[in-house]
Amino acid sequence: MKAMDTATARRKGIKLRATVIYRKDGEVLFVRKRNSKWNLPGGTVERDETPLQAARREMAEETGLAFDELRYISEFREDKVIHYLFEARKTSSRPRPCNEIEACRWIKPRHVSKRRVRRPIKTILKRCA
């Protein structure tokens, strides 16, 4: 994976996001901030941070989960946002809402259209589920 550096992205007005798809028993883990739509765990790739480092940091900050292995899947571009997509491997821990996250929920991919899920995330799951 060759990631755009954060300085170049900032100059071009592009946001870099590390986004994690964590599947378990046919469901995908979603997180939600207060008064927001459901989203996949993840967030901004900070300066001097790789997308993989950002994915690990965001999973820990949002769900309390730590993963030894996150597998890079692909890159998804949407308007001025580049999502670096990672797949999480199984962990024995349970996700719990941390920091700004109000709730964690497992959702079956076929039920995503019935939930308040961000549009780009629906597109990502259609391509990667």
VONUTOR-871451 format. One record per residue: residue number from 1; residue in three letters; x, z, y of N, C-alpha, C, O, CB in turn. Coordinates in pm, whole numbers, plus 50000, padded with zeros to 5 digits. Glycine has a CB too. Layout:
N
[NUM; Ala; [X; Z; Y]; [X; Z; Y]; [X; Z; Y]; [X; Z; Y]; [X; Z; Y]] ...
This chain:
129
[1; Met; [50084; 50000; 49883]; [50000; 50000; 50000]; [50089; 50000; 50124]; [50175; 50086; 50139]; [49904; 50121; 50000]] [2; Lys; [50068; 49905; 50210]; [50139; 49899; 50337]; [50040; 49937; 50447]; [49952; 49858; 50481]; [50202; 49757; 50363]] [3; Ala; [50054; 50055; 50500]; [49962; 50106; 50601]; [50012; 50075; 50740]; [50132; 50077; 50767]; [49942; 50257; 50584]] [4; Met; [49918; 50047; 50830]; [49950; 50028; 50971]; [49992; 50164; 51027]; [49930; 50265; 50997]; [49829; 49969; 51050]] [5; Asp; [50097; 50165; 51109]; [50139; 50294; 51165]; [50042; 50334; 51277]; [49978; 50250; 51340]; [50285; 50285; 51220]] [6; Thr; [50032; 50464; 51298]; [49932; 50516; 51391]; [49955; 50470; 51535]; [49859; 50451; 51610]; [49931; 50667; 51386]] [7; Ala; [50080; 50453; 51576]; [50108; 50409; 51713]; [50056; 50267; 51735]; [49995; 50238; 51838]; [50260; 50415; 51742]] [8; Thr; [50080; 50178; 51640]; [50031; 50039; 51650]; [49879; 50038; 51651]; [49818; 49967; 51730]; [50084; 49953; 51533]] [9; Ala; [49819; 50117; 51563]; [49673; 50125; 51556]; [49615; 50171; 51689]; [49519; 50113; 51739]; [49629; 50220; 51442]] [10; Arg; [49674; 50274; 51746]; [49626; 50328; 51873]; [49634; 50222; 51984]; [49541; 50208; 52064]; [49708; 50453; 51913]] [11; Arg; [49746; 50147; 51989]; [49760; 50042; 52090]; [49652; 49936; 52075]; [49604; 49881; 52175]; [49898; 49977; 52081]] [12; Lys; [49613; 49907; 51952]; [49513; 49804; 51926]; [49370; 49859; 51927]; [49275; 49784; 51906]; [49541; 49739; 51792]] [13; Gly; [49356; 49989; 51953]; [49224; 50050; 51956]; [49160; 50063; 51819]; [49037; 50061; 51806]; [49134; 49969; 52045]] [14; Ile; [49244; 50078; 51717]; [49195; 50088; 51579]; [49211; 50232; 51530]; [49314; 50295; 51553]; [49271; 49990; 51485]] [15; Lys; [49107; 50284; 51463]; [49114; 50417; 51401]; [49157; 50400; 51256]; [49108; 50311; 51186]; [48976; 50492; 51410]] [16; Leu; [49247; 50485; 51212]; [49290; 50485; 51072]; [49230; 50607; 51005]; [49244; 50720; 51053]; [49447; 50486; 51060]] [17; Arg; [49161; 50584; 50892]; [49095; 50692; 50818]; [49141; 50693; 50674]; [49156; 50587; 50612]; [48943; 50677; 50824]] [18; Ala; [49163; 50811; 50620]; [49184; 50829; 50476]; [49050; 50875; 50421]; [48996; 50976; 50465]; [49302; 50933; 50445]] [19; Thr; [48997; 50801; 50325]; [48864; 50829; 50269]; [48879; 50848; 50119]; [48945; 50769; 50052]; [48763; 50714; 50302]] [20; Val; [48816; 50955; 50065]; [48833; 50989; 49924]; [48700; 50976; 49849]; [48598; 51029; 49891]; [48889; 51131; 49909]] [21; Ile; [48706; 50904; 49738]; [48591; 50894; 49647]; [48623; 50984; 49528]; [48717; 50959; 49452]; [48564; 50744; 49602]] [22; Tyr; [48543; 51088; 49512]; [48562; 51182; 49401]; [48437; 51175; 49314]; [48329; 51220; 49353]; [48588; 51328; 49452]] [23; Arg; [48454; 51118; 49194]; [48343; 51104; 49099]; [48351; 51211; 48992]; [48459; 51248; 48946]; [48343; 50963; 49035]] [24; Lys; [48233; 51260; 48952]; [48226; 51358; 48844]; [48088; 51347; 48780]; [47986; 51357; 48848]; [48254; 51504; 48896]] [25; Asp; [48086; 51327; 48649]; [47960; 51319; 48575]; [47861; 51220; 48636]; [47742; 51249; 48645]; [47896; 51456; 48568]] [26; Gly; [47910; 51103; 48678]; [47823; 50998; 48730]; [47777; 51018; 48874]; [47691; 50945; 48922]; [47704; 50987; 48645]] [27; Glu; [47834; 51118; 48942]; [47797; 51143; 49081]; [47922; 51136; 49169]; [48035; 51145; 49121]; [47727; 51280; 49096]] [28; Val; [47899; 51121; 49300]; [48007; 51113; 49398]; [47992; 51230; 49494]; [47881; 51264; 49535]; [48005; 50977; 49474]] [29; Leu; [48104; 51291; 49530]; [48103; 51404; 49623]; [48088; 51355; 49766]; [48162; 51268; 49812]; [48232; 51487; 49608]] [30; Phe; [47991; 51414; 49837]; [47969; 51386; 49978]; [47982; 51516; 50057]; [47963; 51625; 50002]; [47829; 51323; 50001]] [31; Val; [48016; 51503; 50184]; [48024; 51617; 50275]; [47940; 51585; 50398]; [47916; 51469; 50431]; [48172; 51648; 50314]] [32; Arg; [47896; 51692; 50467]; [47816; 51671; 50587]; [47849; 51777; 50690]; [47854; 51897; 50660]; [47666; 51672; 50555]] [33; Lys; [47872; 51731; 50812]; [47887; 51822; 50925]; [47746; 51855; 50975]; [47650; 51785; 50943]; [47975; 51759; 51040]] [34; Arg; [47735; 51960; 51053]; [47605; 52001; 51108]; [47542; 51884; 51185]; [47608; 51818; 51265]; [47622; 52124; 51201]] [35; Asn; [47413; 51859; 51159]; [47334; 51754; 51226]; [47394; 51615; 51213]; [47377; 51532; 51302]; [47320; 51788; 51373]] [36; Ser; [47463; 51588; 51103]; [47524; 51456; 51081]; [47475; 51397; 50951]; [47410; 51464; 50871]; [47678; 51467; 51080]] [37; Lys; [47509; 51271; 50931]; [47478; 51204; 50806]; [47583; 51241; 50701]; [47692; 51287; 50734]; [47472; 51050; 50825]] [38; Trp; [47547; 51220; 50574]; [47641; 51244; 50465]; [47756; 51144; 50474]; [47737; 51030; 50516]; [47571; 51234; 50328]] [39; Asn; [47873; 51188; 50435]; [47993; 51107; 50444]; [48083; 51140; 50324]; [48069; 51245; 50262]; [48068; 51132; 50579]] [40; Leu; [48172; 51050; 50293]; [48275; 51080; 50194]; [48380; 51170; 50259]; [48404; 51158; 50379]; [48340; 50950; 50137]] [41; Pro; [48442; 51258; 50183]; [48548; 51341; 50240]; [48660; 51253; 50295]; [48693; 51148; 50239]; [48604; 51439; 50134]] [42; Gly; [48717; 51297; 50405]; [48828; 51222; 50463]; [48831; 51240; 50613]; [48752; 51314; 50671]; [48818; 51074; 50428]] [43; Gly; [48925; 51171; 50675]; [48935; 51181; 50820]; [49053; 51102; 50873]; [49111; 51018; 50805]; [48947; 51325; 50861]] [44; Thr; [49086; 51131; 50995]; [49187; 51058; 51070]; [49327; 51076; 51011]; [49366; 51186; 50973]; [49187; 51102; 51215]] [45; Val; [49400; 50965; 51004]; [49542; 50970; 50968]; [49616; 51009; 51096]; [49615; 50934; 51194]; [49594; 50830; 50908]] [46; Glu; [49678; 51125; 51093]; [49748; 51176; 51212]; [49884; 51108; 51230]; [49936; 51044; 51139]; [49766; 51329; 51201]] [47; Arg; [49939; 51124; 51349]; [50071; 51069; 51381]; [50174; 51122; 51281]; [50173; 51240; 51246]; [50113; 51105; 51527]] [48; Asp; [50262; 51035; 51234]; [50368; 51067; 51139]; [50314; 51117; 51004]; [50381; 51194; 50935]; [50459; 51172; 51198]] [49; Glu; [50195; 51073; 50968]; [50133; 51112; 50841]; [50096; 50983; 50767]; [50048; 50888; 50828]; [50007; 51204; 50864]] [50; Thr; [50119; 50980; 50637]; [50077; 50865; 50558]; [49929; 50880; 50524]; [49876; 50991; 50529]; [50164; 50850; 50428]] [51; Pro; [49861; 50771; 50489]; [49721; 50783; 50447]; [49705; 50878; 50327]; [49607; 50952; 50320]; [49666; 50645; 50411]] [52; Leu; [49800; 50877; 50234]; [49792; 50968; 50119]; [49801; 51113; 50164]; [49724; 51198; 50116]; [49904; 50936; 50018]] [53; Gln; [49892; 51143; 50253]; [49904; 51280; 50305]; [49775; 51321; 50376]; [49729; 51435; 50362]; [50025; 51291; 50400]] [54; Ala; [49718; 51228; 50453]; [49593; 51257; 50524]; [49479; 51283; 50426]; [49399; 51373; 50448]; [49557; 51140; 50617]] [55; Ala; [49472; 51205; 50319]; [49367; 51222; 50218]; [49377; 51361; 50155]; [49276; 51430; 50141]; [49377; 51113; 50109]] [56; Arg; [49497; 51401; 50117]; [49517; 51535; 50058]; [49479; 51646; 50156]; [49411; 51741; 50121]; [49663; 51552; 50013]] [57; Arg; [49525; 51631; 50279]; [49498; 51732; 50383]; [49348; 51743; 50408]; [49294; 51854; 50413]; [49572; 51697; 50514]] [58; Glu; [49281; 51630; 50426]; [49138; 51630; 50455]; [49056; 51689; 50341]; [48961; 51764; 50366]; [49091; 51489; 50485]] [59; Met; [49090; 51655; 50216]; [49017; 51713; 50102]; [49029; 51865; 50103]; [48930; 51935; 50081]; [49070; 51655; 49969]] [60; Ala; [49148; 51915; 50127]; [49168; 52060; 50131]; [49093; 52122; 50249]; [49028; 52226; 50233]; [49319; 52093; 50141]] [61; Glu; [49101; 52061; 50367]; [49036; 52115; 50486]; [48884; 52113; 50475]; [48817; 52205; 50522]; [49079; 52037; 50608]] [62; Glu; [48828; 52008; 50414]; [48682; 51992; 50412]; [48615; 52054; 50290]; [48501; 52098; 50298]; [48648; 51846; 50417]] [63; Thr; [48685; 52057; 50175]; [48620; 52099; 50050]; [48693; 52212; 49978]; [48643; 52266; 49879]; [48607; 51982; 49958]] [64; Gly; [48811; 52248; 50027]; [48891; 52349; 49959]; [48958; 52300; 49832]; [49021; 52379; 49762]; [48806; 52466; 49928]] [65; Leu; [48944; 52172; 49801]; [49001; 52116; 49678]; [49141; 52062; 49701]; [49170; 52002; 49805]; [48911; 52005; 49624]] [66; Ala; [49228; 52085; 49605]; [49364; 52030; 49607]; [49379; 51941; 49483]; [49344; 51981; 49372]; [49473; 52145; 49609]] [67; Phe; [49431; 51824; 49504]; [49450; 51728; 49395]; [49597; 51693; 49382]; [49664; 51660; 49480]; [49366; 51600; 49418]] [68; Asp; [49647; 51699; 49259]; [49785; 51656; 49234]; [49794; 51505; 49247]; [49895; 51451; 49291]; [49833; 51702; 49095]] [69; Glu; [49687; 51439; 49206]; [49690; 51293; 49204]; [49569; 51233; 49276]; [49454; 51259; 49239]; [49696; 51242; 49060]] [70; Leu; [49596; 51154; 49377]; [49496; 51071; 49442]; [49545; 50928; 49425]; [49658; 50896; 49462]; [49475; 51111; 49595]] [71; Arg; [49461; 50842; 49369]; [49501; 50704; 49342]; [49448; 50613; 49452]; [49329; 50614; 49483]; [49449; 50658; 49204]] [72; Tyr; [49539; 50535; 49510]; [49499; 50439; 49613]; [49416; 50329; 49548]; [49457; 50271; 49447]; [49623; 50379; 49686]] [73; Ile; [49301; 50299; 49606]; [49212; 50194; 49553]; [49226; 50066; 49634]; [49262; 49961; 49581]; [49066; 50242; 49553]] [74; Ser; [49197; 50076; 49764]; [49203; 49958; 49850]; [49186; 49999; 49996]; [49178; 50117; 50030]; [49093; 49856; 49810]] [75; Glu; [49182; 49898; 50078]; [49163; 49915; 50221]; [49030; 49852; 50257]; [48996; 49745; 50206]; [49280; 49853; 50304]] [76; Phe; [48953; 49916; 50343]; [48825; 49862; 50388]; [48825; 49862; 50539]; [48845; 49965; 50603]; [48705; 49945; 50332]] [77; Arg; [48804; 49744; 50598]; [48801; 49731; 50744]; [48657; 49716; 50790]; [48580; 49638; 50736]; [48886; 49611; 50791]] [78; Glu; [48625; 49792; 50893]; [48492; 49789; 50950]; [48508; 49805; 51100]; [48551; 49910; 51149]; [48399; 49901; 50890]] [79; Asp; [48473; 49701; 51174]; [48490; 49698; 51319]; [48632; 49741; 51355]; [48728; 49673; 51319]; [48386; 49791; 51388]] [80; Lys; [48646; 49851; 51425]; [48778; 49899; 51469]; [48826; 50018; 51387]; [48899; 50104; 51437]; [48773; 49937; 51618]] [81; Val; [48784; 50023; 51259]; [48823; 50133; 51170]; [48880; 50074; 51042]; [48822; 49983; 50983]; [48703; 50228; 51139]] [82; Ile; [48994; 50127; 50999]; [49050; 50092; 50869]; [49041; 50216; 50782]; [49098; 50321; 50813]; [49200; 50040; 50881]] [83; His; [48968; 50203; 50670]; [48959; 50311; 50572]; [49061; 50283; 50462]; [49057; 50176; 50400]; [48814; 50324; 50513]] [84; Tyr; [49152; 50376; 50437]; [49240; 50369; 50321]; [49169; 50450; 50214]; [49155; 50572; 50225]; [49387; 50425; 50352]] [85; Leu; [49124; 50382; 50109]; [49041; 50445; 50008]; [49123; 50499; 49892]; [49211; 50431; 49839]; [48938; 50346; 49956]] [86; Phe; [49093; 50623; 49854]; [49161; 50689; 49743]; [49056; 50739; 49646]; [48944; 50772; 49684]; [49251; 50805; 49792]] [87; Glu; [49095; 50744; 49519]; [49009; 50802; 49417]; [49073; 50931; 49370]; [49191; 50935; 49337]; [48988; 50702; 49298]] [88; Ala; [48993; 51037; 49367]; [49041; 51168; 49323]; [49025; 51180; 49173]; [48927; 51133; 49116]; [48967; 51282; 49395]] [89; Arg; [49120; 51244; 49110]; [49114; 51276; 48967]; [49051; 51413; 48951]; [49042; 51490; 49046]; [49255; 51271; 48902]] [90; Lys; [49007; 51442; 48831]; [48937; 51567; 48802]; [49018; 51690; 48840]; [49140; 51694; 48829]; [48903; 51572; 48656]] [91; Thr; [48945; 51790; 48884]; [49001; 51922; 48911]; [48905; 52025; 48853]; [48785; 51997; 48838]; [49024; 51944; 49065]] [92; Ser; [48953; 52140; 48820]; [48866; 52243; 48764]; [48795; 52323; 48873]; [48701; 52398; 48845]; [48946; 52337; 48674]] [93; Ser; [48840; 52308; 48996]; [48779; 52382; 49107]; [48648; 52318; 49151]; [48622; 52201; 49126]; [48877; 52389; 49226]] [94; Arg; [48567; 52399; 49218]; [48440; 52349; 49273]; [48456; 52329; 49423]; [48519; 52410; 49491]; [48324; 52448; 49242]] [95; Pro; [48398; 52220; 49475]; [48406; 52200; 49620]; [48320; 52302; 49694]; [48215; 52344; 49646]; [48362; 52057; 49657]] [96; Arg; [48368; 52342; 49810]; [48291; 52431; 49896]; [48311; 52386; 50039]; [48420; 52343; 50076]; [48335; 52581; 49876]] [97; Pro; [48208; 52395; 50121]; [48222; 52352; 50260]; [48322; 52439; 50335]; [48316; 52562; 50330]; [48086; 52356; 50331]] [98; Cys; [48414; 52375; 50405]; [48516; 52446; 50482]; [48523; 52388; 50623]; [48485; 52273; 50645]; [48655; 52438; 50413]] [99; Asn; [48572; 52466; 50715]; [48591; 52425; 50854]; [48463; 52367; 50912]; [48361; 52435; 50914]; [48705; 52323; 50865]] [100; Glu; [48466; 52244; 50960]; [48349; 52184; 51027]; [48242; 52134; 50929]; [48135; 52093; 50972]; [48394; 52070; 51113]] [101; Ile; [48270; 52138; 50801]; [48176; 52089; 50700]; [48071; 52196; 50671]; [48104; 52311; 50641]; [48251; 52048; 50569]] [102; Glu; [47944; 52157; 50681]; [47834; 52250; 50657]; [47789; 52249; 50511]; [47744; 52351; 50459]; [47716; 52216; 50747]] [103; Ala; [47803; 52132; 50444]; [47754; 52122; 50306]; [47834; 52020; 50226]; [47884; 51921; 50279]; [47605; 52084; 50304]] [104; Cys; [47845; 52046; 50096]; [47902; 51952; 49999]; [47791; 51924; 49899]; [47718; 52015; 49859]; [48034; 52010; 49928]] [105; Arg; [47778; 51799; 49857]; [47673; 51765; 49762]; [47717; 51650; 49673]; [47782; 51555; 49719]; [47542; 51730; 49835]] [106; Trp; [47679; 51659; 49546]; [47702; 51550; 49452]; [47580; 51459; 49456]; [47467; 51505; 49443]; [47728; 51604; 49306]] [107; Ile; [47603; 51329; 49474]; [47494; 51231; 49483]; [47523; 51116; 49388]; [47634; 51063; 49385]; [47475; 51178; 49629]] [108; Lys; [47423; 51077; 49310]; [47438; 50960; 49223]; [47443; 50835; 49310]; [47365; 50822; 49405]; [47320; 50950; 49120]] [109; Pro; [47535; 50740; 49281]; [47547; 50620; 49363]; [47415; 50546; 49383]; [47391; 50491; 49491]; [47648; 50526; 49301]] [110; Arg; [47329; 50544; 49283]; [47202; 50470; 49297]; [47104; 50541; 49392]; [47006; 50481; 49435]; [47136; 50452; 49160]] [111; His; [47130; 50668; 49426]; [47044; 50743; 49517]; [47096; 50744; 49661]; [47030; 50798; 49750]; [47030; 50885; 49468]] [112; Val; [47212; 50686; 49683]; [47272; 50688; 49817]; [47181; 50621; 49919]; [47174; 50667; 50033]; [47409; 50617; 49815]] [113; Ser; [47113; 50514; 49881]; [47026; 50443; 49976]; [46909; 50530; 50023]; [46851; 50503; 50128]; [46973; 50314; 49912]] [114; Lys; [46874; 50633; 49946]; [46762; 50720; 49982]; [46806; 50839; 50068]; [46723; 50916; 50117]; [46694; 50771; 49855]] [115; Arg; [46935; 50854; 50086]; [46990; 50966; 50163]; [47035; 50918; 50301]; [47054; 50799; 50324]; [47107; 51032; 50088]] [116; Arg; [47051; 51013; 50390]; [47107; 50982; 50522]; [47258; 50975; 50509]; [47328; 51073; 50533]; [47064; 51089; 50629]] [117; Val; [47307; 50855; 50472]; [47450; 50830; 50451]; [47493; 50726; 50552]; [47421; 50629; 50578]; [47480; 50784; 50304]] [118; Arg; [47611; 50745; 50610]; [47664; 50649; 50707]; [47671; 50509; 50647]; [47711; 50492; 50532]; [47803; 50694; 50756]] [119; Arg; [47632; 50409; 50725]; [47627; 50270; 50679]; [47758; 50220; 50619]; [47755; 50161; 50511]; [47588; 50181; 50793]] [120; Pro; [47874; 50241; 50684]; [47998; 50191; 50623]; [48026; 50254; 50487]; [48085; 50191; 50399]; [48116; 50216; 50717]] [121; Ile; [47984; 50379; 50470]; [48007; 50447; 50342]; [47921; 50385; 50233]; [47965; 50372; 50119]; [47977; 50599; 50354]] [122; Lys; [47798; 50347; 50268]; [47713; 50276; 50170]; [47780; 50147; 50126]; [47779; 50114; 50008]; [47573; 50246; 50230]] [123; Thr; [47838; 50075; 50220]; [47908; 49949; 50190]; [48029; 49973; 50102]; [48052; 49901; 50005]; [47950; 49878; 50319]] [124; Ile; [48106; 50075; 50135]; [48225; 50109; 50055]; [48184; 50139; 49911]; [48246; 50089; 49817]; [48301; 50231; 50116]] [125; Leu; [48081; 50219; 49893]; [48039; 50255; 49757]; [47985; 50135; 49679]; [48005; 50127; 49558]; [47932; 50364; 49763]] [126; Lys; [47918; 50043; 49747]; [47870; 49922; 49678]; [47988; 49843; 49624]; [47980; 49785; 49516]; [47786; 49835; 49774]] [127; Arg; [48097; 49840; 49699]; [48215; 49764; 49657]; [48300; 49837; 49555]; [48366; 49773; 49472]; [48299; 49731; 49777]] [128; Cys; [48299; 49969; 49560]; [48390; 50047; 49475]; [48323; 50125; 49364]; [48392; 50178; 49277]; [48468; 50141; 49558]] [129; Ala; [48192; 50134; 49364]; [48124; 50219; 49264]; [48115; 50152; 49128]; [48061; 50211; 49034]; [47984; 50256; 49312]] 
